[in-house]
Each structure stands twice: as structure tokens, then as C-alpha cells.
Amino acid sequence: MAVSRYELKPLDEMLLLCSDGVLENRSFGGVTEKVIEKARESVTVYGFEKAAEELCSVAVDSHCDDNVTAVLVRFCEIKPKAAPPRRKIIAGRH
């Protein structure tokens, strides 16, 4: 599936790009959710800088017979724009 444009949502945390060697090895069995779970776990344990390397290591340790590549892109926290101040409504007698 080709994606040329995607609008980030407030809960989007990272983008994971990986080769089929990472996705389709014995550890993950082609199940995207397992790769994502391992990526989150790896970020927590090893830090963002080493998480992609850990994903590749898992694939290699599983005797993968294909090339392995993984890239994690961390998104900045996106804060909603501040709403303009509301005008006070003062109820009174005219």
C-alpha cells in the first residue's frame, strides 16, 4: 500500500518502517501488531535511538533468511492550538 500523505492525529506516537525480513521472521510471523508491540517495548527498554537496532536483532536471532531493516520516526508532541478567549456575557438590566 502506498501512502503519499497522512495527517498526524494527537495519539500518533511514531512511524515504523521495516523490511519484510523484520516483519516475516519466526518471532513476528508477519503479524504487524507483534512488531509494533516489540517496537514500543524496545523504545521503553533501550531508548528510541536503539529500538530499531533491537528489532533487527530479533529478526537476525530468529534466523531470518531475508534482509532486515527498521527505521523508527518519533513524532513531536502535538499540542492543540489554544482556543481564542471567550467573551464574557454579562446579564443585567437594561
DOGU-423462 format. One record per atom (N, C-alpha, C): residue in three letters; x negated, y negated, z. Coordinates in Angstrom, 1 decimal, padded with zeros to 4 digits, always signed. Layout:
<recs>
REC,ALA,X,Y,Z
...
</recs>
This chain:
<recs>
REC,MET,-000.8,+001.2,+000.0
REC,MET,+000.0,+000.0,+000.0
REC,MET,-000.9,-001.2,+000.0
REC,ALA,-000.7,-002.1,-000.9
REC,ALA,-001.5,-003.4,-001.0
REC,ALA,-000.7,-004.5,-000.3
REC,VAL,-001.4,-005.2,+000.5
REC,VAL,-000.8,-006.4,+001.2
REC,VAL,-001.6,-007.6,+000.9
REC,SER,-001.0,-008.6,+000.3
REC,SER,-001.7,-009.8,-000.1
REC,SER,-001.5,-010.9,+000.9
REC,ARG,-000.4,-010.8,+001.7
REC,ARG,-000.1,-011.9,+002.6
REC,ARG,+000.7,-011.3,+003.8
REC,TYR,+000.4,-011.7,+005.0
REC,TYR,+001.1,-011.3,+006.1
REC,TYR,+001.1,-012.4,+007.2
REC,GLU,+002.2,-012.7,+007.7
REC,GLU,+002.3,-013.8,+008.7
REC,GLU,+002.2,-013.2,+010.1
REC,LEU,+001.2,-013.7,+010.8
REC,LEU,+001.0,-013.1,+012.2
REC,LEU,+002.1,-013.4,+013.1
REC,LYS,+002.4,-012.4,+013.9
REC,LYS,+003.5,-012.5,+014.9
REC,LYS,+002.9,-012.7,+016.2
REC,PRO,+003.6,-013.3,+017.2
REC,PRO,+003.0,-013.6,+018.5
REC,PRO,+002.4,-012.3,+019.2
REC,LEU,+002.8,-011.1,+019.0
REC,LEU,+002.3,-010.0,+019.7
REC,LEU,+001.2,-009.2,+018.8
REC,ASP,+000.9,-009.7,+017.6
REC,ASP,-000.2,-009.1,+016.9
REC,ASP,-001.5,-009.3,+017.6
REC,GLU,-002.2,-008.2,+017.8
REC,GLU,-003.4,-008.3,+018.6
REC,GLU,-004.7,-008.2,+017.8
REC,MET,-004.7,-007.3,+016.8
REC,MET,-005.8,-007.1,+015.9
REC,MET,-005.4,-006.4,+014.6
REC,LEU,-006.4,-006.4,+013.7
REC,LEU,-006.2,-005.7,+012.4
REC,LEU,-007.3,-004.6,+012.4
REC,LEU,-006.9,-003.4,+012.1
REC,LEU,-007.8,-002.3,+012.0
REC,LEU,-007.8,-001.9,+010.5
REC,LEU,-009.0,-001.9,+009.9
REC,LEU,-009.2,-001.4,+008.6
REC,LEU,-010.1,-000.2,+008.7
REC,CYS,-009.8,+001.0,+008.2
REC,CYS,-010.6,+002.1,+008.3
REC,CYS,-010.5,+003.0,+007.0
REC,SER,-011.6,+003.7,+006.8
REC,SER,-011.6,+004.6,+005.6
REC,SER,-010.8,+005.9,+006.0
REC,ASP,-010.5,+006.7,+004.9
REC,ASP,-009.8,+007.9,+005.2
REC,ASP,-010.6,+008.9,+006.0
REC,GLY,-011.9,+008.7,+006.0
REC,GLY,-012.8,+009.6,+006.8
REC,GLY,-012.5,+009.4,+008.3
REC,VAL,-012.1,+008.2,+008.7
REC,VAL,-011.8,+007.9,+010.1
REC,VAL,-010.4,+008.5,+010.3
REC,LEU,-009.4,+008.1,+009.5
REC,LEU,-008.0,+008.5,+009.7
REC,LEU,-007.8,+010.0,+009.6
REC,GLU,-008.4,+010.6,+008.6
REC,GLU,-008.0,+012.0,+008.3
REC,GLU,-009.0,+013.1,+008.8
REC,ASN,-009.6,+012.8,+010.0
REC,ASN,-010.5,+013.8,+010.5
REC,ASN,-009.8,+014.7,+011.6
REC,ARG,-010.4,+015.6,+012.2
REC,ARG,-009.8,+016.5,+013.1
REC,ARG,-009.2,+015.8,+014.4
REC,SER,-009.9,+014.8,+014.8
REC,SER,-009.5,+014.1,+016.0
REC,SER,-008.2,+013.3,+015.8
REC,PHE,-008.0,+012.7,+014.7
REC,PHE,-006.8,+011.9,+014.4
REC,PHE,-005.8,+012.6,+013.5
REC,GLY,-006.2,+013.5,+012.7
REC,GLY,-005.3,+014.3,+011.9
REC,GLY,-004.4,+013.5,+011.0
REC,GLY,-004.8,+012.3,+010.5
REC,GLY,-004.0,+011.5,+009.6
REC,GLY,-002.9,+010.7,+010.3
REC,VAL,-002.9,+010.7,+011.6
REC,VAL,-001.8,+010.1,+012.4
REC,VAL,-002.3,+008.7,+012.8
REC,THR,-001.7,+007.7,+012.1
REC,THR,-002.1,+006.3,+012.3
REC,THR,-002.0,+005.9,+013.8
REC,GLU,-001.0,+006.3,+014.5
REC,GLU,-000.8,+005.9,+015.9
REC,GLU,-001.9,+006.4,+016.7
REC,LYS,-002.5,+007.5,+016.4
REC,LYS,-003.6,+008.0,+017.2
REC,LYS,-004.9,+007.2,+017.0
REC,VAL,-005.1,+006.7,+015.8
REC,VAL,-006.2,+005.8,+015.5
REC,VAL,-006.0,+004.5,+016.3
REC,ILE,-004.9,+004.0,+016.2
REC,ILE,-004.6,+002.7,+016.9
REC,ILE,-004.7,+002.8,+018.4
REC,GLU,-004.2,+003.9,+018.9
REC,GLU,-004.4,+004.2,+020.4
REC,GLU,-005.9,+004.2,+020.8
REC,LYS,-006.7,+005.0,+020.0
REC,LYS,-008.1,+005.1,+020.2
REC,LYS,-008.8,+003.7,+020.1
REC,ALA,-008.4,+002.9,+019.1
REC,ALA,-008.9,+001.6,+018.9
REC,ALA,-008.7,+000.7,+020.1
REC,ARG,-007.5,+000.7,+020.6
REC,ARG,-007.2,-000.1,+021.9
REC,ARG,-008.0,+000.4,+023.1
REC,GLU,-008.0,+001.7,+023.2
REC,GLU,-008.8,+002.3,+024.3
REC,GLU,-010.3,+001.9,+024.2
REC,SER,-010.8,+002.0,+023.0
REC,SER,-012.2,+001.7,+022.7
REC,SER,-012.5,+000.2,+023.0
REC,VAL,-011.6,-000.7,+022.7
REC,VAL,-011.8,-002.1,+023.0
REC,VAL,-011.9,-002.3,+024.5
REC,THR,-011.0,-001.6,+025.2
REC,THR,-011.0,-001.7,+026.7
REC,THR,-012.3,-001.1,+027.3
REC,VAL,-012.7,+000.0,+026.8
REC,VAL,-013.9,+000.7,+027.4
REC,VAL,-015.2,+000.1,+027.0
REC,TYR,-015.3,-000.1,+025.6
REC,TYR,-016.6,-000.5,+025.1
REC,TYR,-016.7,-002.0,+024.7
REC,GLY,-015.6,-002.7,+024.7
REC,GLY,-015.6,-004.1,+024.2
REC,GLY,-015.3,-004.2,+022.7
REC,PHE,-014.9,-005.3,+022.3
REC,PHE,-014.5,-005.5,+020.9
REC,PHE,-015.7,-005.2,+020.0
REC,GLU,-016.8,-005.6,+020.4
REC,GLU,-018.0,-005.5,+019.5
REC,GLU,-018.4,-004.1,+019.1
REC,LYS,-018.1,-003.1,+020.0
REC,LYS,-018.5,-001.7,+019.8
REC,LYS,-017.3,-000.8,+019.5
REC,ALA,-016.1,-001.3,+019.5
REC,ALA,-014.9,-000.4,+019.3
REC,ALA,-014.9,+000.2,+017.9
REC,ALA,-015.2,-000.5,+016.9
REC,ALA,-015.2,+000.1,+015.5
REC,ALA,-016.3,+001.2,+015.4
REC,GLU,-017.4,+000.9,+016.0
REC,GLU,-018.5,+002.0,+016.0
REC,GLU,-018.0,+003.2,+016.8
REC,GLU,-017.3,+003.1,+017.8
REC,GLU,-016.8,+004.2,+018.6
REC,GLU,-015.8,+005.0,+017.7
REC,LEU,-014.9,+004.3,+017.0
REC,LEU,-014.0,+005.0,+016.1
REC,LEU,-014.8,+005.9,+015.1
REC,CYS,-015.8,+005.3,+014.5
REC,CYS,-016.6,+006.1,+013.5
REC,CYS,-017.3,+007.2,+014.2
REC,SER,-017.8,+007.0,+015.4
REC,SER,-018.5,+008.1,+016.1
REC,SER,-017.6,+009.3,+016.4
REC,VAL,-016.3,+009.0,+016.7
REC,VAL,-015.3,+010.1,+016.9
REC,VAL,-015.1,+010.9,+015.7
REC,ALA,-015.1,+010.2,+014.5
REC,ALA,-014.9,+010.9,+013.3
REC,ALA,-016.1,+011.7,+012.9
REC,VAL,-017.3,+011.2,+013.1
REC,VAL,-018.5,+012.0,+012.8
REC,VAL,-018.6,+013.1,+013.8
REC,ASP,-018.3,+013.0,+015.0
REC,ASP,-018.4,+014.0,+016.0
REC,ASP,-017.4,+015.2,+015.7
REC,SER,-016.4,+014.8,+014.9
REC,SER,-015.3,+015.8,+014.6
REC,SER,-015.7,+016.5,+013.3
REC,HIS,-017.0,+016.4,+012.9
REC,HIS,-017.5,+017.0,+011.6
REC,HIS,-016.7,+016.6,+010.4
REC,CYS,-016.4,+015.3,+010.3
REC,CYS,-015.7,+014.7,+009.2
REC,CYS,-016.5,+015.0,+007.9
REC,ASP,-015.9,+015.3,+006.8
REC,ASP,-016.6,+015.6,+005.6
REC,ASP,-016.4,+014.5,+004.6
REC,ASP,-016.2,+013.3,+005.1
REC,ASP,-016.0,+012.1,+004.2
REC,ASP,-016.7,+010.9,+004.8
REC,ASN,-016.8,+009.8,+004.1
REC,ASN,-017.5,+008.7,+004.7
REC,ASN,-016.6,+008.0,+005.7
REC,VAL,-017.2,+007.4,+006.7
REC,VAL,-016.5,+006.8,+007.8
REC,VAL,-016.8,+005.3,+007.9
REC,THR,-015.8,+004.5,+007.9
REC,THR,-015.9,+003.0,+008.0
REC,THR,-014.8,+002.5,+008.8
REC,ALA,-015.0,+001.6,+009.7
REC,ALA,-014.0,+001.0,+010.5
REC,ALA,-014.4,-000.5,+010.8
REC,VAL,-013.3,-001.3,+010.7
REC,VAL,-013.5,-002.8,+010.9
REC,VAL,-012.3,-003.2,+011.8
REC,LEU,-012.6,-003.9,+012.9
REC,LEU,-011.6,-004.5,+013.7
REC,LEU,-011.7,-006.0,+013.6
REC,VAL,-010.6,-006.6,+013.4
REC,VAL,-010.5,-008.1,+013.4
REC,VAL,-009.6,-008.5,+014.5
REC,ARG,-010.2,-009.3,+015.4
REC,ARG,-009.5,-009.8,+016.6
REC,ARG,-008.8,-011.1,+016.3
REC,PHE,-007.5,-011.2,+016.6
REC,PHE,-006.8,-012.4,+016.4
REC,PHE,-006.9,-013.3,+017.6
REC,CYS,-007.0,-014.6,+017.4
REC,CYS,-007.0,-015.6,+018.5
REC,CYS,-005.6,-015.6,+019.0
REC,GLU,-005.5,-015.9,+020.3
REC,GLU,-004.2,-016.0,+020.9
REC,GLU,-003.4,-017.2,+020.2
REC,ILE,-002.3,-016.9,+019.8
REC,ILE,-001.5,-017.9,+019.1
REC,ILE,-000.4,-018.4,+020.1
REC,LYS,-000.5,-019.6,+020.4
REC,LYS,+000.4,-020.2,+021.3
REC,LYS,+001.5,-021.0,+020.5
REC,PRO,+002.8,-020.8,+021.0
REC,PRO,+003.8,-021.6,+020.2
REC,PRO,+003.6,-023.1,+020.4
REC,LYS,+004.0,-023.8,+019.3
REC,LYS,+003.9,-025.2,+019.4
REC,LYS,+004.9,-025.8,+020.5
REC,ALA,+004.4,-026.8,+021.1
REC,ALA,+005.2,-027.4,+022.2
REC,ALA,+006.5,-028.0,+021.6
REC,ALA,+007.6,-027.8,+022.2
REC,ALA,+008.8,-028.4,+021.7
REC,ALA,+008.8,-029.9,+022.0
REC,PRO,+009.4,-030.7,+021.2
REC,PRO,+009.4,-032.1,+021.5
REC,PRO,+010.3,-032.3,+022.7
REC,PRO,+009.9,-033.4,+023.5
REC,PRO,+010.7,-033.6,+024.8
REC,PRO,+012.2,-033.9,+024.5
REC,ARG,+013.0,-033.4,+025.3
REC,ARG,+014.4,-033.7,+025.1
REC,ARG,+014.8,-035.0,+025.7
REC,ARG,+015.7,-035.6,+025.0
REC,ARG,+016.3,-036.9,+025.6
REC,ARG,+017.2,-036.6,+026.8
REC,LYS,+017.0,-037.4,+027.8
REC,LYS,+017.9,-037.3,+028.9
REC,LYS,+019.3,-037.8,+028.6
REC,ILE,+020.3,-037.1,+029.0
REC,ILE,+021.7,-037.6,+028.8
REC,ILE,+022.1,-038.1,+030.1
REC,ILE,+022.5,-039.3,+030.2
REC,ILE,+022.9,-039.9,+031.4
REC,ILE,+024.4,-040.1,+031.3
REC,ALA,+025.1,-039.4,+032.1
REC,ALA,+026.6,-039.5,+032.2
REC,ALA,+026.9,-040.7,+033.1
REC,GLY,+027.7,-041.5,+032.7
REC,GLY,+028.1,-042.7,+033.5
REC,GLY,+029.3,-043.3,+033.1
REC,ARG,+029.7,-044.3,+033.8
REC,ARG,+030.9,-045.1,+033.4
REC,ARG,+030.5,-046.2,+032.5
REC,HIS,+031.4,-046.4,+031.5
REC,HIS,+031.1,-047.5,+030.6
REC,HIS,+032.0,-048.7,+030.9
</recs>
